[in-house]
Amino acid sequence: MEVSSACIGSGVCAGTAPHHFAIGPDNRSRPVATPLEPHEAILDAAVSCPMEAITVTDAATGAPVEASL
């Protein structure tokens, strides 16, 4: 999982998945650890990001992981 420089620090991801995201001193989101085990909350946070700044990939294959809507 990565958070791009497009992040505006809205905090939606940290509110949606507080065990997986934190807002750093620069007021931008950061994963609390990488790699992370798959978790629906991470995908929910990625879908909820107003800037689409969160990219979730499979650590083994590098393939994008999409949330099922």
Buried (B, 14 or more C-beta within 10 A) or exposed (E): BEBEEEBEBBBBBBEBBEEBBEBEEEEBBBBEEEEBEEBEBBBBBBBBBEBEBBEBEEEEEEEEBEEEE
